[in-house]
């Protein structure tokens, strides 16, 4: 047997056929019309020299490499048998270079560049096909330009500079990414959350947070921030109520008590004095509680203000 890429001649159907012997004992003819497998089976057909794919007359396909000739695999995609190659990581690529199935199992259509093994999917994402498997490259083609970034498990993509994303359905969006929250705001005004598993639509909430489709909430510095203005208004309200109750207890009600006591000339007057004393004790307790609430709210407001200033400085 001759060494690879050196002329050889094999007798097929009684005819001397010039071609090339391969290390695994297989052979292919110079004119690309015949191959002989390592088990001695001779097949006629057509060889595509661009990708080394030999299609036999019976429709079976074989891949010719420098090591030998191997039958290609077949995957069922959209109900059709698609000949191709199975790779060690469980991925697959079609013989015509128009389809791949990464190890995750999602079929993608696109174009394969046989010169470098780079497959460009219709959504712009790119994958590198090697002898070990198919891996996302982290480069997407957007508007004809190679854009470096990160491929996510759901098939989505975001650029390294945070100015573009590609949704899992292939939609390309330009905008701005907030690295501190993972929220991407598209130029259309739509907002998305970049999670470890993919890109999800995010609905803005009144407190500055974002709600995801599954009900989870993405917190932001604004969402964590206490509404200090509303808190200050609440303190004003409590202080006003304290003043109102104090005036009611020590002015209005006491005046009524004085009027009743001066006119209550009976044995029941003694019990009235006791009732008035008990009321004053309870009223003072209420005022003390309200005063404590008002005071503690004021201290809390000051503490929040200090904390907010510190947190804001830490985030900058």
C-alpha positions in Angstrom: 0.0 0.0 0.0 1.2 3.5 -0.8 1.4 6.2 1.8 -1.3 8.9 2.0 -1.3 11.5 -0.8 0.9 9.3 -2.9 -0.4 7.7 -6.1 -1.9 4.3 -5.8 -3.8 1.9 -8.1 -6.6 -0.4 -7.1 -8.4 -2.9 -9.2 -12.2 -2.2 -9.0 -14.6 -4.3 -11.2 -11.6 -5.5 -13.2 -10.4 -2.0 -13.9 -7.2 -0.4 -12.7 -8.3 2.8 -10.8 -5.7 5.4 -9.9 -6.2 7.0 -6.5 -4.9 7.3 -2.9 -4.5 4.7 -0.2 -5.3 5.9 3.4 -3.8 4.7 6.7 -6.9 2.7 7.7 -6.7 0.6 4.5 -9.3 2.6 2.6 -9.0 4.1 -0.8 -10.5 6.8 -3.0 -10.1 7.3 -6.7 -8.4 10.4 -8.2 -11.6 11.3 -10.2 -13.7 11.1 -7.0 -16.1 8.6 -8.4 -15.2 5.6 -6.2 -14.1 4.6 -2.7 -13.1 1.4 -1.0 -13.8 1.1 2.7 -11.3 -0.4 5.1 -13.4 -3.6 5.0 -12.9 -3.9 1.3 -16.4 -2.6 0.2 -16.2 -0.7 -3.0 -18.7 2.1 -3.6 -19.3 4.4 -6.5 -20.6 7.9 -6.2 -19.4 11.5 -6.1 -16.7 13.3 -4.0 -17.1 16.9 -3.0 -13.4 18.0 -2.8 -14.4 21.1 -0.8 -15.4 19.2 2.3 -14.2 15.7 1.7 -17.7 14.3 1.6 -18.4 11.3 -0.6 -22.0 10.6 -1.5 -22.5 7.0 -2.7 -25.0 6.1 -5.3 -27.2 4.6 -2.6 -27.4 7.9 -0.8 -25.0 7.0 2.0 -22.4 9.5 2.8 -18.8 9.1 3.9 -16.2 11.6 5.1 -12.7 11.3 3.7 -9.9 12.5 5.9 -6.1 12.1 6.0 -6.7 9.2 8.4 -9.2 7.2 6.4 -12.8 7.0 5.3 -15.7 6.9 7.9 -19.4 6.7 7.3 -21.2 9.9 8.4 -23.9 10.0 11.0 -27.6 10.9 10.4 -29.7 13.2 12.6 -33.4 13.7 12.3 -34.1 17.4 12.0 -37.6 18.7 11.4 -38.6 15.2 10.5 -35.9 14.8 7.9 -32.8 12.5 7.9 -29.8 14.8 7.8 -26.4 13.1 7.1 -23.5 14.5 9.1 -21.0 13.8 11.8 -21.4 12.9 15.5 -18.7 14.4 17.7 -17.4 13.1 21.1 -19.2 15.7 23.2 -22.6 14.6 21.7 -22.8 17.4 19.2 -23.5 17.0 15.4 -22.9 18.9 12.2 -24.5 18.2 8.9 -22.4 17.2 5.8 -23.6 20.2 3.8 -22.5 22.6 6.6 -26.0 24.2 7.0 -26.9 22.7 10.4 -25.4 21.9 13.8 -26.7 20.5 17.0 -24.6 21.5 20.0 -24.4 19.1 22.9 -27.3 20.9 24.5 -29.6 19.4 21.8 -30.9 22.6 20.0 -30.6 22.4 16.2 -29.3 25.6 14.6 -29.1 26.5 10.9 -26.5 28.6 9.3 -23.3 28.4 7.3 -20.1 26.5 7.9 -16.7 27.8 6.8 -14.8 24.6 6.1 -11.4 26.5 6.1 -11.6 27.3 9.8 -14.4 25.2 11.2 -16.4 28.3 12.1 -20.2 27.9 11.9 -22.2 31.1 11.8 -25.8 30.6 12.9 -28.7 32.5 11.3 -29.1 34.5 14.6 -25.5 35.7 14.3 -24.0 33.5 17.0 -20.8 31.6 16.0 -19.6 28.1 17.0 -16.3 26.4 16.5 -16.4 22.8 15.2 -13.4 20.7 16.3 -12.6 17.0 16.4 -13.8 17.1 20.1 -17.1 18.9 19.7 -18.9 22.1 19.0 -18.3 25.1 21.3 -19.7 28.7 21.1 -17.0 31.1 20.2 -18.2 34.1 22.1 -18.3 36.1 18.9 -21.5 37.2 17.1 -21.8 38.8 13.7 -23.9 41.9 14.0 -24.4 44.2 11.0 -21.5 42.3 9.3 -19.1 42.9 12.1 -17.5 40.4 14.5 -18.7 41.4 18.0 -17.0 39.8 21.0 -19.2 38.8 23.9 -20.7 36.0 25.8 -23.0 33.2 24.6 -25.6 32.1 27.2 -27.2 28.7 27.6 -30.6 29.7 26.1 -28.9 30.7 22.9 -28.8 34.4 23.7 -25.7 36.7 23.5 -24.5 39.9 25.0 -21.5 42.0 23.8 -18.5 42.6 25.9 -19.0 46.4 25.8 -22.6 46.1 26.9 -24.0 47.8 23.8 -25.8 44.9 22.1 -27.7 41.7 22.9 -29.1 39.0 20.8 -32.3 37.3 22.3 -32.8 33.5 22.0 -35.1 34.1 19.1 -32.4 35.9 17.1 -33.6 39.4 17.7 -30.7 41.9 17.8 -31.0 44.9 20.1 -28.8 47.9 20.8 -28.7 49.7 24.1 -26.9 50.0 27.4 -26.1 47.4 30.1 -25.9 48.3 33.7 -23.2 46.0 35.0 -24.2 46.6 38.7 -27.7 45.2 38.2 -27.5 43.2 35.0 -30.3 45.2 33.4 -30.0 46.0 29.7 -32.1 48.9 28.4 -32.6 48.8 24.7 -32.9 51.9 22.5 -36.5 50.8 22.0 -37.1 51.4 25.7 -37.6 47.7 26.5 -35.6 46.3 29.4 -34.0 42.9 29.9 -32.2 41.0 32.7 -29.0 39.1 31.9 -29.0 36.0 34.0 -26.5 33.1 34.1 -28.9 31.0 32.0 -30.1 33.6 29.5 -31.7 37.0 28.8 -35.1 37.6 30.2 -37.6 40.4 29.7 -37.8 42.6 32.8 -40.7 44.8 33.7 -39.8 48.1 35.6 -41.6 48.5 39.0 -42.5 51.7 40.8 -39.8 51.2 43.4 -37.0 50.9 40.9 -36.9 47.1 40.9 -37.6 44.8 37.8 -40.1 41.9 37.7 -39.2 38.8 35.7 -41.7 36.5 33.9 -41.5 33.9 36.6 -42.3 36.4 39.3 -38.7 36.9 40.6 -37.6 40.4 41.3 -34.3 42.0 40.4 -33.4 44.6 43.0 -31.5 47.8 42.2 -29.9 50.4 44.4 -33.0 52.5 43.9 -35.2 49.6 44.9 -33.1 49.1 48.1 -33.2 52.7 48.9 -35.6 53.9 51.6 -38.0 56.6 50.5 -36.6 59.2 52.9 -39.0 61.9 51.8 -42.0 59.7 52.6 -40.4 58.7 55.9 -39.9 62.3 56.8 -43.6 63.0 55.9 -44.6 60.1 58.2 -42.7 61.6 61.1 -44.4 65.0 60.5 -47.8 63.2 60.5 -47.0 61.4 63.8 -45.7 64.6 65.4 -48.9 66.4 64.4 -51.0 63.6 65.8 -49.0 63.8 69.1 -49.6 67.5 69.3 -53.3 67.1 68.5 -53.8 64.3 71.2 -51.8 66.3 73.7 -54.0 69.3 73.2 -57.1 67.2 73.3 -56.1 65.5 76.6 -54.8 68.5 78.5 -57.0 71.2 77.1 -60.4 70.0 75.8 -61.0 66.9 77.9 -59.5 68.4 81.1 -61.8 71.5 80.6 -64.8 69.1 80.3 -63.6 67.3 83.5 -63.4 70.6 85.4 -66.9 71.6 84.3 -68.4 68.2 85.3 -66.5 68.0 88.6 -67.7 71.4 89.7 -71.3 70.5 89.1 -71.2 66.9 90.4 -72.4 67.4 93.9 -73.3 63.9 95.0 -71.7 60.8 96.6 -70.8 59.7 93.0 -68.3 62.6 92.9 -65.8 60.5 94.7 -65.8 57.8 92.1 -65.6 60.5 89.4 -62.3 61.8 90.9 -60.9 58.2 90.7 -62.1 57.8 87.1 -60.4 61.1 86.2 -57.2 60.0 87.8 -57.2 56.7 85.9 -57.9 58.5 82.6 -55.0 60.9 83.2 -52.7 58.0 83.8 -53.7 56.2 80.7 -53.6 59.4 78.6 -50.1 60.1 79.8 -49.0 56.6 78.9 -50.5 57.1 75.4 -48.7 60.4 75.0 -45.4 58.8 76.2 -45.7 56.0 73.6 -46.4 58.5 70.8 -43.5 60.6 72.0 -41.3 57.5 71.9 -42.5 56.6 68.4 -41.9 60.1 67.2 -38.4 60.3 68.7 -37.3 56.8 67.4 -38.6 57.6 63.9 -36.5 60.8 63.9 -33.4 58.8 65.0 -34.1 56.2 62.4 -34.4 58.8 59.6 -31.0 60.2 60.5 -29.5 56.7 60.5 -31.0 55.9 57.1 -29.7 59.2 55.7 -26.1 58.3 56.9 -26.4 54.8 55.6 -27.7 55.9 52.2 -24.8 58.3 51.8 -22.3 55.6 52.6 -24.0 53.0 50.3 -24.1 55.5 47.4 -20.4 56.3 47.9 -19.6 52.5 47.9 -21.5 52.0 44.6 -19.7 54.8 42.8 
